Amino acid sequence: MLEKGVSLETSSAYDIEIVELMIERGKLPKDATILCNGYKDDRYIRNIARLANSGFQSGPHHRQHGRTQPAR
């Protein structure tokens, strides 16, 4: 993943909250790319959307329940 430019991989809503703490503490740069794997329950989707809306590049795009995930 590192050779593809991915900085960090997540697999749950909890992981996104850890990423946000890393941002607050200056441990993760704003230009980091976050790979969002794992089952996308509603909480995980909301957290991915919040992360994407704050300017992070996140992925992969994924369809679930007829809607496209907000991750970019």
Order of alpha helices (4+ residues) and beta strands (2+ residues): beta-alpha-beta-alpha-beta-beta-beta
